[in-house]
Amino acid sequence: MKPNRNVPSVVVSCFCAGLLWCCFTSATVQADEAAVQQLPACSKGEEADGGLCYPKCKDGFKGEGARCKEICPERTQDHGNHCLSGPAQFRKKFYDRAPVTAPPADS
């Protein structure tokens, strides 16, 4: 999918990787969404993340690549690796997922 050069792209998000800033435009996001839609589905009990299939996480955990992180309880704030509840904070539990596989090519 080629972006339309007559329509200006809108910056959707940026992140910093060391000294390098990377930004994604609406054209990039549209192209990425089209590519994701073309990926084959993962097997039952697996979920796709970054073009690979991982086993689904246990209840109360959310997948982030090859790791499952605890979901913060209600009435707490999610701050990456910690959950905050007023002045108290606690570190989230996590576990590594089993080895990853590529989606099957014949799906």
C-alpha positions in Angstrom: 0.0 0.0 0.0 1.6 3.2 -1.1 0.7 6.5 0.7 -1.1 9.1 -1.3 1.6 11.8 -1.9 -1.1 14.5 -2.4 -2.5 14.1 1.1 -0.2 15.3 3.9 0.6 12.6 6.5 -0.2 13.2 10.1 2.3 12.2 12.8 0.5 9.6 14.9 3.1 8.6 17.5 6.8 9.1 18.3 9.2 7.3 20.6 12.8 7.7 21.6 15.3 4.9 21.1 18.5 6.2 22.8 19.5 9.2 20.8 17.3 8.4 17.9 13.7 9.6 17.6 11.3 7.5 15.5 7.9 8.9 14.4 5.1 7.1 12.6 2.8 9.0 10.2 -0.8 8.1 9.4 0.4 6.7 6.0 2.8 4.4 7.9 0.1 3.2 10.3 -2.3 2.5 7.4 0.4 0.4 5.7 1.1 -1.5 8.9 -2.6 -2.2 9.5 -2.9 -3.5 5.9 0.1 -5.8 6.5 -1.3 -7.1 9.8 -4.6 -7.9 8.1 -2.7 -10.1 5.6 -1.0 -12.2 8.3 -2.3 -15.7 8.8 -4.1 -16.5 12.0 -2.3 -18.2 14.9 -3.4 -21.7 16.2 -6.0 -22.0 18.9 -4.7 -21.0 22.3 -2.2 -18.6 20.7 -2.2 -14.9 20.0 -0.3 -12.8 17.4 2.1 -10.1 18.5 4.7 -8.5 16.3 4.1 -11.0 13.5 4.7 -14.0 15.7 2.4 -16.4 17.6 2.7 -16.8 21.4 0.7 -18.9 23.8 -2.1 -16.8 25.4 -1.3 -15.5 28.9 -3.0 -16.7 32.0 -6.0 -14.8 33.4 -5.0 -11.6 35.0 -2.0 -11.2 32.7 -1.5 -9.3 29.4 1.0 -10.3 26.6 3.8 -8.0 25.7 6.0 -9.9 23.2 7.6 -12.9 24.8 6.5 -11.8 28.3 3.2 -11.9 30.2 2.7 -9.0 32.6 0.2 -8.7 35.5 -2.8 -6.5 34.9 -3.2 -3.8 37.6 -6.2 -4.3 39.8 -9.2 -2.0 39.6 -8.8 1.5 41.2 -5.0 1.4 40.7 -2.9 3.2 38.1 -0.8 1.4 35.6 2.8 2.8 35.4 4.6 0.3 33.3 6.2 -2.3 35.6 4.4 -0.9 38.7 0.8 -0.4 39.8 0.0 2.6 42.0 -2.7 2.9 44.6 -2.5 6.3 46.2 1.0 6.6 47.7 1.5 2.9 47.7 3.0 1.0 44.8 3.8 -2.5 43.9 5.9 -4.2 41.2 3.9 -6.2 38.7 4.5 -10.0 38.4 5.5 -11.3 35.0 6.6 -14.6 33.4 8.2 -15.5 30.1 6.1 -17.3 27.5 7.0 -20.5 25.8 9.1 -20.3 22.6 7.4 -18.3 19.8 6.4 -19.6 16.4 5.6 -17.9 13.1 2.0 -18.1 12.0 1.3 -21.1 9.7 1.8 -20.2 6.0 -1.2 -22.2 4.8 -3.9 -20.4 6.9 
